[in-house]
Amino acid sequence: MLDAIRIAGRWVKRSLLDRLTALSQASDPPSRHQLVQQFCRWAHWRNRKGKLCVSSAKVCLKRLEKQGLVRLPPPASPLGRSGQRTLRDDGLPLPPVPKLPGRVQEICDLRLSLIADSQDPQHRIWNRLIRRQHPLQGAPLVGAQLRYLIVAGENEILGAIGFGAPAFYLSCRDCWIGWDAEAMAQNRGLLIGLSRFLIRAGVQCPNLATTCYRLAMQRVREDWFERYGVRPVLAETYVDRSTHTGRSLVAANWLRIGQSQGRGRSTPKKSDRPQSVKDVWVWQWDPQARAQLQQRTLPPVAPRSVFSSRPKTDWVEEELDGLDLGHVILDRRFARMLQDRWAHPERSFFASFGGKAGGKPAYAFIENPRAELHFSNLLAPHCQNTRRRMAAESVVFLAQDTTPLSYNSLQKTTGLGPIGDERHPGRGLLLHTLQAFRLDRIPLGTAWAQLWARDPLSDTAHRNEQSIDQKESVRWVNAFQIAAQIARQVPHTVLICSGDRENDLIEMYDRSTVAPANLFYLVRAQHDRVLDSGEKLWDHLAAQPCGGTMSVQIPRNKNRPARTATLELRWAQISIKPPRVGCKKSWGTLELWALQAKEIDPPQGAEPIDWLLLTNWKIDSLKTARRLVRWYGLRWGIECWHQVLKDVCKVETRQMKSAEALSRALGLDMIVAWRVLLLCRLGKEHPHLPASVLYSPEELAILEVYQKKARSTPPPPCSGPSKLPELRESVALIQAELRELQKASDPALPSPHVNFPAPASVASKSTTKACMSLWEANCLTAQLAGFWGRKGDGHPGPDVMGRGLLILAELVRYERIKDAQLPSRARNPSRKRS
């Protein structure tokens, strides 16, 4: 049992509660109010003004009392109050309704009058107005609050305004802000809610409500600071569209960001919707309010290069460093399962663990009911190590995409949803990931992943009315916000977040305006958007002069041969208008850059390249435009990772009873798929690296024996790492350009710190024996599985590499069994002499 209890975001010691209970049971106990005050003193529970938080403490102690953790004397019932707490109406008549002129500018001395406390005479008038004329009637304000009366002339009452605490959780608001749970807990006090707004019945004057909104927002920030010691940066309010339109808020420069879900403040179940759905509006005192709300203390990330030599510990132990599944046995079991899956990536899940002795615990693990064995918890250490590898680079490319996982044959598996379309319907799960790559296509790992089953009931007909948090496409925005969080943890690394045409979302471009200075996006456009000038996006780019050309290599696939394409480049800075649908009607224009890369004279029958890219990276030269096109070509790396995940790891052949079990098995295969792709990419891009970077000494010993008998391996593409000087120069130019872009707003970034690998020949100068290169080790491993290794074959692919790793693992296992020390027959006492 813990010696402290967490409630209302605070830890309260049980010993303190025991002292409070003993004090309440003394012969002459203090009153309940005095006990609450004493509790605040003991717990050091004060606001920023140094006053005791008596109201919040009363609520917490009432909850702890219901749980039997503390005993207090019963509260004394106030006079005239019975049952649930509501606003008290004294029954006196309301002040007379004043007559107003035809224009709001002609109203004499229109102002707001702050109500000091419950003893203020205006407090009763405020209660009367709200209780009798506001739709919420007697519902009380919650938490910290400020109340105003709208007054004109000689104390003529026109209406009432009340500010209180914001909603604890609000999906569309939290998505729009982009904060995580820790930032929300730290910065929720910087939000306030416009809880009550009332213009009295019979008071009519054009633009009166808009003017009152402006007066309130000009004053409440300083009044809130004066009373509570906190200066808010954001205010929220709600509009019931069945009774109001919200035009006054638009005229007062409020911003509509989405809709509530109708759950109310204290609904016990998520499925309950007792309230009507309301529009959510926000007011920003500072254009960077969202950036302030996102700020929180992040743990530092220790850089670790992907080229670092293998430690004495196994790579699995290193990759799962920090794994916490609630029990050390579960941590060890998952590590052993990952080791077995890496040794046998192409085998079925059951056959990966060497029989019943290993398979039974593995299936018990994925079917364990413990909540800690969630998909995100299993991937957490790998994601953290991915961030470490990102921190060791100067520029990292982040590619995000969604892939369906088809399980059509698993009719009895629970938790699956529909995938595909009407022509090709299916059943399975959807996986959206954020993959990190170096500029030389070396994969660094999975930075974030989301797995879900689609709801069988489609709501496509109402998409334009929904906010982004209510749509499935919110995954693209969530991934960008995770990239923003990573960018704050690795401030010395430039991140380029990229996606295909489905990522062309105005909400993501809006989030980028408050993103860290070292985060950029690069997205292929899907929509022919309307520009601020009235032109269409495609027509505007086509009218731009050609800025130059570039050549790109198009690899072969099943439907086309390899070819060299010449692209014509055009670019321009644009201002796009958000679509006038749903909550985006009140949004302003967004500034970004557009780049068109169109193929010239494509071969007959070939599909020409026509990319229109949108980015917030300034394009001021042909060199920058070419660089962005090359960067977008790196997005194909996530498609290769999907292929390894499905074809090598065969994740779609799993047969489990539930989607939860499938997700746990998928967590293993995602790490294995990254490792297989890393092995292939390092061999291709850096063939002269020492093989000890990825191979263990046992594996290298077997490959050295096999090398003497095997046919010669194909030569690497070049005799040395000639791409390194070009890569160093490119990174230096990027850093210099970024310093110019950030000179006005951010401090300059440090010098490039990319880790450039040394070839095997250099690494082995201090040894007497030349070490095997990574190219040779990969080719020898593939030859175990039938790879011919001819001069023109090039580097083996992931499929044959996966089969070769399986055979290599079995050979290592055989050598371990053979080298085991067995008892000698001569020393066996049970052996009879002849």
C-alpha positions in Angstrom: 0.0 0.0 0.0 1.3 3.5 -0.9 2.0 5.9 1.9 0.5 8.7 -0.1 -2.7 9.3 -2.2 -2.9 11.3 -5.4 -5.9 13.5 -5.6 -6.6 16.8 -7.5 -3.0 16.6 -9.0 -1.4 16.5 -5.5 0.1 13.8 -3.3 -1.4 13.7 0.2 0.4 11.6 2.9 -1.7 9.1 4.8 -0.1 10.2 8.0 -1.4 13.7 7.4 -4.9 12.3 7.0 -4.6 10.3 10.2 -3.5 13.4 12.1 -6.6 15.2 10.7 -8.9 12.4 11.8 -7.4 12.4 15.3 -7.8 16.1 15.6 -11.5 15.9 14.5 -12.2 13.2 17.2 -10.7 15.2 20.1 -12.8 16.1 23.1 -13.2 19.7 21.8 -12.7 19.4 18.0 -12.5 22.4 15.7 -15.2 23.1 13.2 -15.0 21.5 9.7 -14.0 24.7 8.1 -11.1 25.1 10.6 -10.0 21.6 10.0 -9.9 22.2 6.2 -7.8 25.3 6.9 -5.4 23.3 9.0 -5.2 20.6 6.3 -4.2 23.3 3.8 -1.5 24.5 6.1 -0.1 21.0 6.7 -0.2 20.2 2.9 1.2 23.6 1.9 -1.8 24.1 -0.3 -1.8 27.8 -1.3 -2.5 29.7 -4.5 0.0 32.1 -6.1 -1.2 34.9 -3.9 -0.3 32.9 -0.8 -3.9 32.3 0.3 -5.1 28.9 1.5 -7.0 26.9 -1.2 -9.9 26.2 1.1 -12.6 25.6 -1.6 -10.5 23.0 -3.5 -9.4 21.3 -0.3 -13.1 21.0 0.8 -13.9 19.1 -2.4 -10.8 16.8 -2.1 -11.5 16.0 1.6 -15.1 15.2 0.7 -13.9 12.6 -1.8 -11.4 11.2 0.6 -14.1 11.0 3.2 -16.3 8.9 0.9 -13.3 6.5 0.4 -13.0 6.1 4.2 -9.5 7.6 4.3 -10.4 10.5 6.6 -13.2 11.3 9.1 -14.4 14.9 9.7 -17.4 16.4 11.5 -20.5 16.9 9.3 -20.7 20.2 7.5 -23.0 22.8 9.0 -25.9 23.5 6.6 -26.2 27.1 5.7 -29.5 28.8 6.4 -31.9 28.4 3.6 -29.9 25.9 1.7 -31.0 22.3 1.2 -29.9 19.6 -1.3 -27.7 20.4 -4.2 -25.8 23.7 -4.2 -27.3 26.3 -6.6 -27.3 30.1 -7.1 -29.5 31.7 -4.4 -32.3 34.0 -5.5 -33.4 36.4 -2.8 -36.8 36.9 -4.5 -36.4 40.7 -4.8 -37.5 42.3 -8.0 -34.9 43.0 -10.8 -33.8 46.6 -11.5 -35.9 48.3 -14.2 -34.9 47.7 -17.8 -33.2 50.8 -19.2 -34.0 52.4 -22.6 -31.0 52.5 -24.9 -30.2 54.6 -27.9 -30.1 53.1 -31.4 -26.3 52.9 -31.6 -23.9 51.3 -29.1 -21.5 54.2 -29.4 -24.2 56.5 -28.0 -24.6 54.6 -24.7 -23.4 56.7 -21.9 -20.5 55.3 -19.9 -20.8 51.6 -20.9 -18.6 49.6 -18.5 -18.2 46.5 -16.4 -18.5 46.5 -12.6 -16.5 43.8 -10.8 -18.3 42.1 -7.9 -15.8 42.0 -5.0 -17.2 39.0 -3.0 -20.4 37.4 -1.8 -21.0 40.4 0.6 -21.1 42.8 -2.3 -24.7 44.1 -2.8 -24.3 43.6 -6.6 -23.7 39.9 -5.9 -27.4 39.3 -5.2 -28.4 41.2 -8.4 -26.0 39.0 -10.4 -27.6 35.9 -8.9 -31.1 37.1 -9.7 -30.3 37.9 -13.3 -28.6 34.6 -14.0 -31.1 32.5 -12.0 -34.2 34.0 -13.8 -33.0 34.8 -17.3 -29.9 32.6 -18.2 -30.5 29.2 -19.8 -28.4 27.5 -17.1 -30.5 29.1 -14.3 -29.3 28.1 -10.9 -26.2 26.1 -11.9 -23.3 27.5 -9.9 -19.9 28.6 -11.2 -17.1 26.1 -10.4 -13.7 26.8 -9.0 -11.9 30.2 -9.3 -14.3 32.8 -10.7 -14.9 36.5 -11.5 -18.4 38.1 -11.8 -19.3 41.3 -13.6 -22.4 43.4 -14.1 -22.8 45.3 -17.4 -23.6 48.8 -16.4 -24.4 52.0 -18.3 -25.0 55.6 -17.2 -26.0 55.9 -13.5 -25.9 52.2 -12.5 -28.4 51.0 -15.1 -28.0 47.2 -15.2 -27.8 45.8 -18.8 -26.6 42.2 -18.2 -24.2 40.0 -16.4 -20.9 38.1 -17.2 -19.2 35.3 -15.3 -15.8 33.8 -15.7 -14.8 30.4 -14.1 -12.5 27.4 -14.4 -12.1 25.8 -17.9 -13.2 22.3 -18.8 -10.9 19.7 -17.4 -10.8 17.8 -20.7 -12.1 19.0 -24.0 -11.1 17.0 -27.0 -11.2 19.7 -29.7 -9.6 22.3 -27.5 -6.8 20.0 -26.4 -6.2 18.9 -30.0 -6.1 22.6 -31.2 -3.7 23.6 -28.5 -1.5 20.5 -29.1 -0.4 19.9 -25.5 0.2 16.5 -24.0 -1.0 15.3 -20.6 2.0 16.7 -18.7 1.8 20.1 -20.3 -2.0 20.1 -19.6 -1.5 19.4 -15.9 1.2 22.1 -15.6 -0.5 24.9 -17.7 -4.3 24.3 -17.2 -4.3 27.3 -14.8 -3.5 29.6 -17.8 -7.0 29.0 -19.2 -10.2 30.5 -18.0 -13.8 29.9 -19.1 -16.4 32.5 -20.0 -19.1 30.6 -18.2 -22.0 33.1 -18.2 -23.0 35.8 -20.6 -26.3 37.5 -20.4 -27.9 40.6 -22.0 -31.2 41.2 -20.2 -34.5 40.5 -21.8 -35.9 43.7 -23.3 -32.4 45.3 -23.7 -31.9 45.9 -27.5 -29.1 47.7 -29.2 -27.1 46.7 -32.3 -23.6 45.4 -31.5 -24.1 45.6 -27.7 -23.1 42.0 -27.2 -19.9 42.3 -29.3 -18.9 45.5 -27.4 -19.5 43.7 -24.1 -17.3 40.8 -25.2 -14.5 43.2 -26.0 -14.8 45.1 -22.7 -14.7 41.8 -20.8 -11.6 40.5 -22.6 -9.8 43.8 -22.1 -10.3 43.8 -18.4 -10.6 40.2 -17.1 -7.0 39.3 -17.6 -5.6 41.9 -15.2 -8.5 41.3 -12.7 -7.8 37.6 -12.7 -4.1 38.3 -12.0 -5.0 40.7 -9.2 -7.2 38.1 -7.5 -5.5 34.8 -8.2 -1.9 35.7 -9.1 -2.1 34.1 -12.6 -2.3 36.0 -15.9 -4.3 33.8 -18.3 -3.4 33.5 -22.0 -6.5 31.8 -23.4 -10.2 31.9 -22.7 -12.9 29.5 -23.8 -16.7 29.6 -24.1 -19.5 27.6 -25.7 -22.4 28.4 -28.0 -25.5 26.3 -28.3 -26.3 26.5 -32.0 -29.9 25.5 -31.5 -30.6 28.9 -29.8 -27.7 31.2 -30.8 -25.5 31.7 -33.9 -22.3 33.1 -32.4 -22.1 36.1 -34.7 -21.3 38.4 -31.8 -18.2 36.3 -31.0 -17.1 36.4 -34.6 -17.4 40.2 -34.6 -15.4 40.3 -31.3 -12.5 38.3 -33.0 -13.1 35.0 -31.1 -12.1 31.8 -32.9 -14.3 28.8 -33.4 -12.2 25.6 -33.0 -14.7 22.7 -32.9 -17.6 21.1 -31.0 -18.1 19.6 -27.6 -19.3 16.0 -27.3 -22.3 16.7 -25.1 -20.9 14.9 -22.0 -21.0 17.7 -19.6 -18.6 18.4 -16.7 -19.3 15.4 -14.5 -20.6 12.6 -16.7 -19.4 9.2 -15.3 -19.4 7.3 -18.6 -18.0 8.2 -22.0 -21.1 6.8 -23.7 -23.4 9.2 -21.8 -24.3 12.4 -23.6 -26.8 14.2 -21.4 -25.9 17.7 -22.7 -26.5 19.2 -26.1 -23.5 19.5 -28.5 -22.1 23.1 -28.5 -19.6 25.0 -30.5 -16.3 25.8 -28.8 -14.8 29.3 -29.2 -11.5 30.6 -27.8 -9.9 34.0 -27.3 -6.1 34.5 -27.4 -4.5 37.4 -25.6 -1.2 36.4 -27.3 -0.9 35.0 -30.8 1.6 32.5 -29.3 -0.8 31.4 -26.6 -0.7 27.8 -27.8 3.1 27.7 -27.8 3.0 28.9 -24.2 0.5 26.2 -23.2 2.6 23.5 -24.9 5.7 24.4 -22.9 6.7 22.0 -20.1 9.9 20.6 -18.6 11.1 17.8 -20.9 13.7 15.2 -19.9 17.0 15.6 -21.8 17.8 13.2 -24.6 21.3 11.7 -24.5 22.5 11.4 -28.2 23.6 8.0 -29.4 24.6 7.6 -33.1 23.4 4.7 -35.2 27.0 4.2 -36.2 28.3 3.6 -32.6 30.0 0.3 -32.0 28.2 -2.6 -30.5 28.4 -2.6 -26.7 29.2 -5.7 -24.7 25.4 -6.0 -24.0 23.1 -7.4 -26.6 21.3 -5.0 -29.0 17.9 -6.2 -27.6 18.9 -5.2 -24.1 20.1 -1.8 -25.4 17.0 -1.2 -27.5 14.6 -2.1 -24.6 16.4 0.0 -22.0 13.7 1.7 -19.8 11.0 -0.9 -20.5 8.6 -1.0 -17.5 5.7 -3.5 -17.8 4.9 -3.6 -14.1 7.0 -6.7 -13.3 10.6 -7.7 -14.0 9.4 -11.1 -15.3 7.3 -9.5 -18.0 10.2 -7.2 -19.0 12.5 -10.2 -19.4 9.9 -12.2 -21.3 9.3 -9.4 -23.8 13.1 -9.0 -24.3 13.4 -12.8 -24.9 10.5 -12.7 -27.4 12.1 -9.9 -29.3 15.4 -11.8 -29.4 13.6 -14.9 -30.8 11.6 -12.9 -33.4 14.9 -11.2 -34.6 16.5 -14.6 -34.9 13.5 -15.9 -36.9 11.8 -13.0 -38.6 10.2 -15.0 -41.4 8.8 -17.8 -39.2 5.2 -17.8 -37.9 4.7 -16.4 -34.4 4.5 -19.9 -32.8 7.5 -21.3 -34.7 9.7 -18.3 -33.6 10.2 -19.5 -30.1 11.7 -22.9 -30.6 8.8 -25.2 -29.6 6.4 -25.5 -26.7 8.8 -24.4 -24.0 9.2 -20.9 -25.5 5.9 -20.6 -27.4 3.6 -21.2 -24.4 5.0 -18.3 -22.3 5.0 -16.1 -25.4 1.3 -16.7 -26.0 0.6 -16.2 -22.3 2.3 -12.8 -22.6 0.2 -11.5 -25.5 -3.0 -12.8 -23.9 -2.2 -11.4 -20.4 -5.0 -9.1 -19.2 -2.6 -6.6 -17.5 -3.2 -3.0 -18.8 0.5 -2.3 -18.7 1.0 -4.5 -21.7 -0.4 -1.9 -24.0 0.8 -1.4 -27.6 2.2 2.1 -26.8 4.0 0.8 -23.6 5.7 -2.0 -25.5 7.0 0.5 -28.1 8.0 3.2 -25.6 11.7 2.2 -25.1 12.2 1.8 -28.9 10.7 5.3 -29.5 12.9 6.7 -26.8 16.0 5.2 -28.3 14.9 6.5 -31.7 14.9 10.0 -30.2 18.4 9.3 -28.9 19.5 8.4 -32.4 17.8 11.5 -33.8 19.6 13.7 -31.2 22.9 12.5 -32.6 22.0 13.9 -36.1 21.9 17.5 -37.4 19.0 16.9 -39.8 16.4 14.2 -39.5 13.6 13.4 -42.0 10.3 12.2 -40.4 7.9 10.4 -42.7 4.4 9.6 -41.6 1.9 7.3 -43.3 -1.0 4.9 -42.7 -1.0 1.2 -43.7 -3.9 -1.2 -43.4 -3.3 -4.6 -41.7 -5.7 -7.2 -43.3 -7.0 -10.0 -41.1 -9.9 -11.1 -43.3 -9.6 -14.8 -42.3 -9.9 -14.0 -38.6 -13.7 -14.0 -38.4 -13.9 -14.7 -34.7 -11.2 -12.3 -33.6 -12.6 -9.5 -31.5 -11.7 -5.8 -31.8 -11.2 -5.6 -35.6 -12.9 -3.1 -37.9 -13.5 -2.5 -41.5 -10.7 -1.6 -43.9 -10.5 -0.9 -47.6 -13.3 0.6 -49.7 -16.6 -0.6 -51.2 -14.9 -2.3 -54.1 -12.4 -4.1 -51.9 -13.8 -4.4 -48.4 -11.9 -6.1 -45.7 -11.5 -6.5 -42.0 -8.5 -5.6 -39.8 -6.6 -2.8 -38.2 -5.0 0.5 -39.3 -1.4 1.5 -38.3 -0.1 5.0 -38.5 3.5 5.6 -37.8 6.1 8.4 -37.7 9.4 6.9 -39.0 12.8 8.7 -38.6 15.5 8.7 -41.4 18.9 10.2 -41.9 19.4 12.2 -45.1 21.3 9.1 -46.5 18.1 7.0 -46.0 19.4 5.2 -43.0 16.3 4.4 -40.8 16.6 5.6 -37.2 13.4 3.9 -35.9 9.8 4.5 -35.0 9.3 7.9 -33.3 5.6 7.3 -32.7 2.8 4.9 -33.7 -1.0 4.7 -33.4 -3.0 1.5 -33.9 -6.8 1.5 -34.1 -9.9 -0.3 -35.5 -12.2 1.8 -37.6 -15.8 2.4 -36.5 -18.2 0.4 -38.7 -20.6 3.3 -38.7 -19.4 5.9 -41.2 -19.9 9.7 -40.5 -18.5 10.9 -43.8 -21.7 12.8 -44.6 -21.1 15.2 -41.6 -17.3 15.6 -42.1 -17.5 19.3 -43.0 -19.4 20.1 -39.7 -16.9 18.2 -37.5 -13.7 19.5 -35.9 -10.5 17.7 -36.7 -10.5 15.8 -33.4 -13.7 14.0 -34.4 -12.2 12.8 -37.7 -9.9 9.9 -38.4 -7.5 12.3 -40.2 -6.6 13.7 -36.7 -3.8 11.1 -36.8 -1.8 13.3 -39.1 -2.1 16.3 -36.8 -1.2 14.1 -33.8 1.9 12.9 -35.5 3.0 16.5 -36.2 2.4 17.5 -32.6 4.5 14.5 -31.5 7.2 15.8 -33.9 6.9 19.2 -32.2 7.4 17.6 -28.8 10.5 15.7 -30.1 11.8 19.0 -31.6 11.8 20.6 -28.1 13.7 17.6 -26.7 16.4 17.8 -29.5 16.8 21.5 -30.1 20.1 21.0 -32.0 18.4 18.8 -34.6 16.4 20.1 -37.6 13.3 17.9 -38.2 11.5 17.7 -41.5 8.0 16.2 -41.1 6.6 14.9 -44.4 3.5 13.1 -45.6 1.7 12.2 -48.8 -1.4 13.9 -50.2 -3.7 12.7 -47.4 -1.6 14.9 -45.1 -2.7 18.1 -46.9 -4.7 19.4 -43.9 -5.2 23.1 -43.1 -5.2 22.1 -39.4 -1.6 20.9 -39.6 -0.5 24.1 -41.3 -2.2 26.0 -38.5 -0.4 24.0 -35.8 2.9 24.8 -37.5 2.5 28.5 -36.7 3.2 27.7 -33.0 5.7 24.8 -33.6 9.4 25.0 -32.5 11.7 26.8 -34.7 13.6 23.6 -35.7 10.5 21.8 -37.0 9.4 22.1 -40.6 6.8 20.3 -42.7 7.0 19.1 -46.3 3.7 17.8 -47.7 2.4 16.9 -51.2 -0.6 19.0 -52.0 -3.9 17.3 -52.8 -6.4 20.2 -52.8 -6.4 23.0 -55.4 -6.8 25.6 -52.6 -8.0 29.2 -53.0 -5.3 31.7 -52.4 -5.7 35.1 -50.7 -5.5 36.7 -54.2 -8.5 34.7 -55.4 -6.4 32.5 -57.7 -6.3 28.7 -57.5 -3.1 27.0 -56.3 -2.3 25.0 -59.4 -2.9 27.9 -61.8 -0.8 30.2 -59.7 2.2 27.8 -59.8 1.8 27.1 -63.5 2.1 30.9 -64.1 5.4 31.2 -62.3 8.6 31.3 -64.3 10.7 28.1 -64.5 13.4 28.4 -61.8 15.6 25.6 -63.1 15.7 21.8 -63.7 17.1 18.8 -61.9 17.6 15.1 -62.7 16.3 12.3 -60.4 16.7 8.5 -60.6 13.4 6.6 -60.8 14.0 3.0 -59.5 12.4 0.1 -61.3 9.4 -1.7 -60.0 7.1 -4.5 -61.3 5.3 -2.1 -63.8 8.2 0.1 -65.0 11.9 0.0 -65.7 14.4 2.3 -64.1 14.9 5.7 -65.7 16.4 9.1 -65.2 13.7 11.9 -65.1 14.3 15.6 -65.7 12.1 17.8 -63.5 11.2 21.4 -64.1 10.9 23.4 -60.9 8.7 26.4 -60.1 8.1 27.9 -56.6 6.4 30.8 -55.0 5.3 32.1 -51.6 1.5 31.9 -51.1 -1.2 32.8 -48.7 -4.0 30.2 -48.6 -7.5 30.7 -47.3 -9.0 28.0 -45.0 -12.1 26.3 -46.5 -15.3 28.1 -45.4 -16.8 25.0 -43.8 -17.4 24.2 -40.1 -15.3 25.8 -37.5 -12.7 27.0 -40.1 -14.9 29.8 -41.3 -13.4 32.2 -38.8 -9.8 31.3 -39.4 -7.3 33.7 -41.0 -5.0 33.1 -44.0 -1.8 31.1 -43.6 1.6 31.9 -45.2 3.7 29.1 -46.7 5.7 28.1 -49.8 4.7 26.0 -52.7 7.1 24.1 -55.0 6.1 22.3 -58.2 8.3 19.6 -59.7 7.0 18.4 -63.1 8.7 15.9 -65.4 9.7 17.1 -68.9 9.2 14.7 -71.9 8.4 11.5 -70.0 8.8 8.2 -71.9 5.8 7.0 -73.8 3.5 4.9 -71.5 5.2 6.1 -68.3 3.3 8.0 -65.7 5.0 11.5 -65.5 6.1 12.9 -62.1 4.0 15.9 -61.1 4.6 16.9 -57.5 3.3 20.0 -55.8 4.9 20.4 -52.4 3.9 22.7 -49.6 6.3 23.7 -46.9 7.2 26.4 -44.3 10.9 26.2 -45.3 11.8 29.4 -47.2 12.6 28.7 -50.9 14.9 31.5 -52.1 17.1 29.6 -54.6 17.3 26.8 -57.0 19.6 24.9 -54.6 16.9 25.0 -51.9 14.2 23.8 -54.3 16.3 20.9 -55.4 17.1 20.0 -51.8 13.4 19.9 -50.9 12.6 17.6 -53.9 15.3 15.2 -52.8 14.1 15.3 -49.3 10.5 14.4 -50.3 12.0 11.4 -52.2 13.1 10.1 -48.8 9.4 9.6 -47.9 9.6 6.3 -49.9 11.5 4.9 -46.9 8.4 4.4 -44.9 6.8 2.4 -47.8 9.9 0.2 -47.7 9.4 -0.3 -44.0 5.8 -1.3 -44.6 7.0 -3.8 -47.1 9.5 -5.4 -44.7 6.8 -5.4 -42.0 4.3 -7.3 -44.2 6.6 -9.4 -46.4 9.5 -10.3 -44.2 7.9 -10.2 -40.7 4.5 -11.4 -42.2 2.4 -9.5 -39.6 -0.8 -10.2 -41.6 -0.5 -14.0 -41.1 -0.9 -13.7 -37.3 -3.8 -15.7 -35.8 -4.9 -14.3 -32.5 -8.2 -14.2 -30.6 -8.2 -10.4 -30.0 -7.0 -7.2 -31.5 -5.1 -6.5 -28.3 -3.1 -9.7 -28.8 -2.4 -8.8 -32.4 -1.1 -5.4 -31.3 1.3 -6.9 -28.8 2.8 -9.2 -31.5 2.9 -6.2 -33.9 5.0 -4.3 -31.4 7.7 -7.0 -31.7 7.6 -7.1 -35.4 7.8 -3.3 -35.8 11.2 -3.3 -34.0 12.4 -6.3 -36.0 11.3 -4.6 -39.3 13.3 -1.5 -38.4 16.4 -3.7 -37.6 16.1 -5.6 -40.9 15.8 -2.4 -43.0 18.7 -0.8 -41.1 20.8 -3.8 -41.9 20.1 -3.5 -45.7 20.3 0.3 -45.8 23.6 0.5 -44.0 25.0 -2.1 -46.3 23.9 -0.1 -49.3 24.7 3.4 -48.2 27.8 2.7 -46.1 29.2 -0.6 -47.4 32.7 -0.1 -45.9 31.4 0.1 -42.3 32.8 -2.6 -40.0 30.4 -5.5 -39.7 30.7 -5.4 -35.9 28.3 -2.4 -35.9 25.4 -4.8 -36.4 26.8 -8.4 -36.1 27.8 -10.1 -32.9 31.2 -11.8 -32.6 29.6 -15.3 -32.8 27.9 -14.4 -36.1 31.1 -12.9 -37.5 33.0 -16.0 -36.6 30.6 -18.2 -38.6 30.6 -15.8 -41.5 34.4 -15.8 -41.6 34.4 -19.6 -41.8 31.8 -19.5 -44.5 33.7 -16.8 -46.5 36.5 -19.2 -47.1 34.2 -21.7 -48.9 31.6 -19.4 -50.4 31.8 -17.8 -53.9 33.1 -14.3 -54.1 30.8 -11.5 -53.0 29.7 -8.8 -55.4 31.9 -5.7 -55.2 30.5 -2.6 -53.3 29.2 0.3 -55.5 32.3 2.4 -54.8 35.8 1.8 -53.5 35.4 4.2 -50.6 32.8 6.3 -48.8 32.9 9.0 -51.5 29.4 10.4 -50.5 30.7 11.6 -47.1 32.3 14.9 -48.3 29.1 15.8 -50.2 27.0 14.9 -47.2 29.1 17.1 -44.9 28.9 20.0 -47.3 25.1 19.6 -47.6 24.6 19.6 -43.9 26.8 22.6 -43.4 24.8 24.6 -46.0 21.5 23.5 -44.4 22.7 24.7 -41.0 23.9 28.0 -42.4 20.6 28.6 -44.2 18.6 27.7 -41.1 20.6 30.2 -39.0 19.5 32.9 -41.4 15.9 31.8 -41.2 15.9 31.8 -37.4 18.1 34.9 -36.8 15.1 37.1 -35.9 13.3 34.7 -33.5 15.7 32.0 -32.2 19.3 31.7 -31.2 21.6 30.2 -33.8 22.0 26.5 -33.9 25.3 24.9 -33.0 27.8 23.6 -35.6 26.7 20.4 -37.4 27.3 17.3 -35.3 26.4 14.6 -37.8 28.2 11.3 -37.0 30.0 10.2 -40.2 31.1 6.6 -40.2 34.6 5.4 -40.7 35.3 2.6 -43.3 36.3 -0.8 -42.1 39.8 -0.3 -43.4 40.3 2.8 -41.2 38.6 1.1 -38.2 41.0 -1.8 -38.5 44.3 0.0 -38.7 45.0 -0.6 -35.0 44.4 -4.3 -35.3 46.5 -6.9 -37.0 43.6 -8.6 -38.7 41.5 -6.7 -41.2 37.8 -6.8 -40.1 34.9 -7.8 -42.4 32.9 -4.9 -43.9 29.2 -4.7 -43.5 28.7 -5.2 -47.3 30.6 -8.5 -47.1 28.7 -9.7 -44.0 25.3 -8.9 -45.6 26.2 -10.6 -48.8 27.5 -13.7 -47.0 24.4 -13.8 -44.8 22.2 -13.6 -47.9 24.2 -16.4 -49.6 23.2 -18.7 -46.8 19.6 -18.3 -48.1 20.4 -18.8 -51.8 21.6 -15.3 -52.9 24.0 -15.8 -55.8 26.2 -12.8 -55.2 27.1 -12.2 -58.9 29.0 -9.1 -59.9 25.9 -7.3 -61.1 23.5 -8.4 -58.4 24.2 -5.5 -56.0 23.2 -5.6 -52.4 20.6 -8.3 -51.2 17.1 -7.1 -50.4 15.2 -7.4 -47.1 13.4 -10.6 -48.1 16.5 -12.7 -48.7 18.3 -11.0 -45.8 15.5 -12.1 -43.5 15.9 -15.8 -44.6 19.7 -15.5 -44.3 19.4 -14.2 -40.7 17.2 -17.2 -39.8 19.9 -19.6 -41.0 22.6 -17.7 -39.4 20.8 -17.7 -36.1 20.4 -21.5 -36.3 24.1 -21.9 -37.0 24.9 -19.8 -33.9 22.6 -22.0 -31.9 24.3 -25.1 -33.2 27.7 -23.8 -32.3 26.6 -23.0 -28.7 25.3 -26.5 -28.3 28.4 -28.1 -29.7 30.7 -26.0 -27.5 28.8 -26.8 -24.3 30.9 -28.7 -21.8 29.6 -32.3 -21.4 30.7 -34.7 -18.6 33.5 -36.9 -19.6 32.8 -40.7 -20.0 36.1 -41.5 -18.1 34.9 -39.7 -15.0 31.4 -41.1 -15.0 31.2 -43.2 -11.8 28.2 -45.1 -13.1 30.1 -46.5 -16.1 31.0 -50.1 -15.5 34.5 -51.2 -16.3 34.9 -54.2 -18.6 
